[in-house]
Amino acid sequence: MNIGVVAMPKKSQGELDSKLKVRFAQLKISQIEVAEIMGESKQTISGWSTGRIEPTLKKAFRLAKVLDCKVDDLWDYTEDDE
């Protein structure tokens, strides 16, 4: 099973942006720093932070690791959402 190409559920859009902003503030880390750590462009991280775009599931797990949290902390998702 290759979960790296699966996108996050559309229902989660709008939830990630505010949670990312809070987590960035808690860690005192910038979008640029996260982009450099993840090997992503600042525009990509900015897109995630504004809710304009969603990361793939694989990138969501990498992002959670960088932010020292769980994917569940960034998205509220249950099997009932499918």
C-alpha positions as CSV (number, residue, x, y, z in Angstrom):
1,M,0.0,0.0,0.0
2,N,1.5,3.3,-1.1
3,I,0.0,6.1,1.1
4,G,2.4,8.7,-0.2
5,V,0.2,9.8,-3.1
6,V,-3.1,10.0,-1.1
7,A,-4.3,13.5,-0.4
8,M,-5.7,14.5,2.9
9,P,-9.5,14.5,3.1
10,K,-11.2,17.6,1.7
11,K,-13.3,17.9,4.9
12,S,-10.1,18.8,6.8
13,Q,-9.5,21.9,4.7
14,G,-9.6,25.0,6.8
15,E,-8.8,23.1,9.9
16,L,-5.1,22.7,9.2
17,D,-4.4,26.3,8.5
18,S,-5.3,27.6,12.0
19,K,-3.7,24.6,13.7
20,L,-0.5,25.1,11.8
21,K,-0.3,28.8,12.7
22,V,-0.8,27.9,16.4
23,R,1.8,25.1,16.3
24,F,4.3,27.4,14.5
25,A,3.8,30.0,17.2
26,Q,4.2,27.4,20.0
27,L,7.5,26.2,18.5
28,K,8.6,29.7,17.5
29,I,9.4,28.3,14.0
30,S,8.8,30.0,10.7
31,Q,7.3,28.7,7.5
32,I,10.7,29.2,5.9
33,E,12.4,27.0,8.6
34,V,9.8,24.3,8.1
35,A,10.2,24.5,4.3
36,E,14.0,24.1,4.7
37,I,13.7,21.2,7.1
38,M,11.2,19.4,4.9
39,G,12.8,20.2,1.6
40,E,9.7,22.0,0.4
41,S,9.3,25.4,-1.1
42,K,8.1,28.3,1.2
43,Q,5.1,28.6,-1.2
44,T,4.1,25.0,-0.4
45,I,4.2,25.6,3.3
46,S,2.4,28.9,2.9
47,G,-0.3,27.1,0.9
48,W,-0.7,24.6,3.7
49,S,-0.7,27.4,6.3
50,T,-3.5,29.3,4.5
51,G,-5.6,26.3,3.7
52,R,-5.1,27.0,0.0
53,I,-3.6,23.5,-0.6
54,E,-3.4,20.3,1.4
55,P,-0.3,18.0,1.8
56,T,-0.3,14.4,0.7
57,L,-0.7,11.9,3.5
58,K,3.1,11.1,3.4
59,K,3.9,14.9,3.7
60,A,1.4,15.3,6.5
61,F,3.2,12.7,8.5
62,R,6.6,14.4,7.8
63,L,5.1,17.7,8.8
64,A,3.7,16.3,12.0
65,K,7.2,14.9,12.8
66,V,8.8,18.3,12.1
67,L,6.3,20.0,14.3
68,D,6.7,17.3,17.1
69,C,3.1,16.3,17.1
70,K,0.7,13.7,15.6
71,V,-1.2,14.0,12.4
72,D,-4.3,13.7,14.5
73,D,-3.2,16.9,16.3
74,L,-3.3,18.8,12.9
75,W,-6.4,17.2,11.4
76,D,-9.7,16.0,13.0
77,Y,-10.4,12.9,11.0
78,T,-12.3,9.7,11.7
79,E,-13.4,6.8,9.6
80,D,-17.0,8.3,9.7
81,D,-15.7,11.2,7.6
82,E,-15.2,8.9,4.6
